[in-house]
């Protein structure tokens, strides 16, 4: 799912973790801020199928994503 460059603002919704079969998530170049939801991959995250995550272009996101997958930083 590519939601890049959509002028989204605020926090990344935790409900994104309900998309359990999601393999690619690109949220790059919006104006998200605050913590990265724990539902995004981690040892206890819901998005276990996620192989690509694009979060570049956000200066006010906080947190660490712990999961062995490829991140998109282009």
Secondary structure, 3 states (H helix, E strand, C coil): CECCCCCCEECCCHHHHHCCCCCEEECCCCEEEEECCCCCCCCCCCCCCCCEEECCCCCEEECCCCCCCEEECC
